[in-house]
Amino acid sequence: MSQRKSIPEFRPLTGAQIRAARALLRWSAEHLARECALGLATIRRAEGADDEISMTTANNLAVRRVLELAGVEFIDENGGGPGVRLRKRQQKKG
């Protein structure tokens, strides 16, 4: 019997998650737009949304990927709402 890996459900980011992630990284909206190769208006519109944003899936994934590569972890809603945090940095063994 073969085991199938389940594909995690895609959860769009919220405007608050994007704003919070930028704040943790100390990035401007302009910097995020440049890193994602998106327009500044797209980032501003996404961040202005109260709940899930209306970006395309491709743009949403681009923002998520860039922020995750920069060290942000997105936290799924667990009763307290979705959130963000910075990943712990690896300690170098020396």
Residue pairs with C-beta under 8 A, 6 or more apart in sequence:
10 57
10 61
11 74
11 76
11 82
12 52
12 53
12 55
12 57
12 60
13 46
13 52
13 53
13 60
13 63
13 64
13 74
14 49
14 50
14 51
14 52
14 53
14 82
15 46
15 47
15 48
15 49
15 50
15 51
15 53
16 82
17 74
17 82
17 83
17 84
18 32
18 43
18 46
18 47
18 53
18 63
18 67
19 47
20 83
20 84
21 67
21 72
21 74
21 84
22 28
22 29
22 32
22 67
24 72
24 84
24 85
24 86
25 67
25 70
25 71
25 72
27 35
27 70
29 40
29 43
29 44
29 47
30 40
32 43
32 63
32 66
32 67
33 39
33 40
33 42
33 43
35 66
35 70
36 43
36 59
36 62
36 63
36 66
37 62
38 59
38 62
38 63
42 55
42 59
43 63
45 53
45 54
45 55
46 53
46 54
46 55
46 59
46 63
47 53
53 60
55 63
64 74
67 74
68 74
71 86
71 87
71 89
72 84
72 85
72 86
72 87
73 84
73 85
73 86
73 87
74 82
74 83
74 84
75 82
75 83
75 84
75 85
76 82
